């Protein structure tokens, strides 16, 4: 591929080759695209056929649907990937669950992937891991850190909420950034630490990057007042009463426009992914789903109230 072993290709010449594990409907891939990184997802992996249907619809690529636990180090080497994105099942670590951690069968595949890293001829240069709050205190997390450290990775860990980025949605999540030497982070003072603020990612003063950012906010909800309104994050197309959203997309003020990229021709295909509103109302408090999206959907298409279920 031309790049030196252990180093990423120059962005202007070649894209980063990315593997997306537990790809779901493609949230990680979409975020990668929105970040503007010169990267190419060479393979995605998910065992859920419905999620893979949506992923294929969104990106024109169907993820590998086999059991991740059957992958070998040689299989992973064949992809020549620079970066791995991993969003493993969160159920073993949730407060409402049984909290079996690494003893939960849903954690086995993630542990298997980690254990393959030392056996690969071309380990990934970078990893990005996402999970629920609670993962950071689990034995799975301890095993992950142990493997990464022994494989010459440096980590920086964060617990962040969309509220901290001006998005009106309170959902703190755990994130781990890992780089394999000789790659390094800009602020080495944050290495191997768990932080509760994104500020060190943008702070230029090395002396201030650790100023209280290792402590959880006293009250997440106070951040809601600094967020953009919800309508700024809804994308519409309409011939009248438009306002421009935060991303530069035209947003319909009366919420009567069609959802972007959805038209009458593909509704039959999409109908298999629709969840009844009755089920959404039953679980909305637990899942954090806004019924407003359901209303917007059936209002335009004159459907029975329903929603495209996206976690």
N, C-alpha and C positions, 0 to 999 in steps of 0.2 A: 504493500500500500504506500510505501515511500516514507512514512514517518519513522523516526527513531523509536526503538523499543522503549516504552515507559513514558513517552511524550505524546501529547495530542497533536493532530495535524494543524497546520496554520489555517485559521477559519476562512481566509480569503481563497485558499487553494482547495481544500477538501472538507466536506462536512464531517462532523463527529458521527460515528456509527453507534447507534443506541439500541439497547435491548430493553423492552418494556415488560416487566413481569407483573402478573395480576392486573392486566390491562383494563378489565372491565369494559366500559363503553368508550374509553379513550381520554379520560380526564388528564392524565399525565401528558399524553401526546399533544392534546390541545394546548396545555400550559406551555409545553416546549415550543410550539408554534408561536404562541402569543409573546413569548420571551424574545423572539427574534433571533434565536441561536441558530447558527448554520449547522444543522444536524439532520440526520436521516435515521428513522426508526427502521432497522433492518429486520427486526422480528418482534412480535408481541406475543404474549402467552396468557391464556385464560381458559379455564375448563368449562365455563358456563356458555352454553350454545346461544342463549338469548342475548347475553352481553356481546358475544362475538358477532351476532347478527347486526346489532346496533353499531358496533365498531366498524364492521365492513361497510355499512350504509354511510357512516360518517367519513371514512377515510379511504374506501376502496381497497382495503387490505384486510383479509380475514386472519385473525391471530391463530397461532398454533394451539390446538385444543387438546393435546395429550397431557398426561400427568407430568407436571414439572419434576416430580421426584424421579422420573426415569431418565432425565437428562444426565449426561456425563460431562466430565471436564473437556473431553475432546469435542463434544457437541458444541459447547460454549466457545471453545477456541475457533471453531469453524466460522463463526459469525464475525470474528475480528472486531469485536465491539470495543469502543473506548469508554463507554458510559453505560451503567445499568440503572434503570429506574425501578424501584420496588415499592409496591403498596400492598403488603401481605394482609391476609385476613386479620381483622381487629377483634373478633369475638373472644379469643383467649385472654384478652386484656381489659375488656370493658367492665365497668363497675357493676352493670346489671347482669353480667355473665357469671359463669362458674369460676373464672379466673384460674384455669388450669395451667395457663402460660405455656411453657414448652411441652407440658404433658398433654395438651390438647392436640388432637390429630390435625387440626387446621393449621398448626404451627410447624408441622413436620417438613413441608416442602420448602419453607423459608430457611429453616435450619440446614436442609440438604444443600440448597444453593450456596449458602455461606460456606459450608464445609468443602464445597468444590473449589473455592477460590484458590487455596494454596496448591491445588493440584493442576491448575490451568497453566499452560505455557505462556498465555498472554492474559494476565489478570486485567480487569477493567481499571482504567486510570482514575475513574471517579464513580461514586455511587451516590444515589439519592434515595433515602428511605423515608416513608411516610406511614404514620399509624396514629392510634388514639392516645390521648393522655392516659397514662397508666402503663404504657409499653416501656417507658423509661425506667420503671422500677422492677421490671420483670426479669426472670432468669433468661428469657430469650434475648433480651437486650444485653444482659451481661455476657452471654455467649457471643453475640454479634460483635461487641466491643473487643472481646478477647481475640476473636479470629482476625478482625481488621487490624488490631495492633500488631499481632504476630506476622501479618502479611504486609507490614510496612505502610499502613494507612494512617493518616492523621484525620481526626474527626472534629467537627463542630456541630453541636446539637442545639435545637431550638424548640420551644413550645410557643406557637404563635396562633393568633386568632385573626380571621378576616377583618375584624373590627380595627385592628392595628394598621390596616392598609386602606381604611376608609370605606370598606364594604360592610353594609348593614346586616351582618350575619354573625352571630356569636357561636363559634365552634372552634375552640382551641384544639390544635392538633400537634403531634410530635413530628419533628423533622430531623433527619441526620444527613449531614454533608460529609463525604469522605473523599480524600484525595490520596493517591498513592505516590510516595516519594519517587522522584525528586520534586513533584508538584507540591505547591504549598499555598496556604491561604494568605490574604493580604494582612490580616491582623492575627498574628500568631499568639497574641495574648489570650485569644478566645479558644485556642486549641484544647480539645479534650474537656470542654466545659459544656454545661447545659444552661442556656440563656432563655429568658422569657421576653425578649424584645428584639425586633429586627434592626434596631438602631446601630448595633455594631457592624452590620452589613454595609451601612452607608456612612458611618462616622469616619472622619479623616484624622481626628486627633487621637493618637494611640493611647494617650494618658486617660482619656475619658470613656473609652469603649466599654469598660467594665463597671462603669459608675451605676451600680444598682440594677444592672440588667440581668443579674443572676437570680433575681427574686420575682415571684409571680405578682402581677398587678393586684392592688388591694381590691379593686372592683372593676371587672371587665366592662360592666354595663355603662360605666361613665364614658367610655369611648364612643358610644353610639351617637352622642351629640356632635361628634366631629366627622361623622360618616356622610357620604353622599346619599340622597334619597333613593329608595328602591327603584323608582322608575328609570334612573340613570343606568341600571344594569339590565333592563329589558329591551331587547332589540326588536324593532318593528319597521314596517314599511307602510307608509300611508300617504295619500295625496294631499292631506290637509291637516292642520293643527299639529305640525311637527315641531319637536324641539330636538336639539342635538345632545346626545348622551355623552358621558365621560369618555367613551372610546371613539367618539366621532361618528357614531351611528345615529341616524334619524330615529327619534323615539316619538311615537304617537301619544299626544297628550290625553286623548280620550280612550286610549287602550283598545281601539277598534281595528287596528291594522293586523295584518297576518304575521305570524311568527316567521322570522327570517328563514329562508331556505325551505319552507314548507308550502306546498301547493296541492291542489286537488288531485293531481296525478299520482302522488306518492302516499296519499292518505290510506289507501287500502293496505299498502305494505306496512305502514306504521301502526295500523290498528292493533296488530298483535302485541304491541308493547304498551298498550294503554291499560291503566289500572283504574277500576271504578272509584268514583269520588267517595262512596261509602267507606271503602277500605282506607282511603287517604285520611278521611276525617277521624277514623278510629285510631290511627297511628300518628297523626300529625304532631302531637305534642312530644312524642318520643323521638320522631325522626327529624323534626325541625322543618317540615314541609309547609310552604305557604300556599293556602288554598287559592290565593289570588291567581296563581298560574293556571289552575284548573278553570277558573272563571274566564280568563282570557282565551283559553284554548277553545272551549265549547261555544263562547260568545260569537266568535268569528265563523266557526265551521258548523254551527247549529247542531252540535252533537249532544248526546246525553253527557252531563257533567263528568269529566274524566281528565286525566293528566298523563303526560309522558313521565314515567317514574324514573328520576335521575337522582342517584345518591352522590 
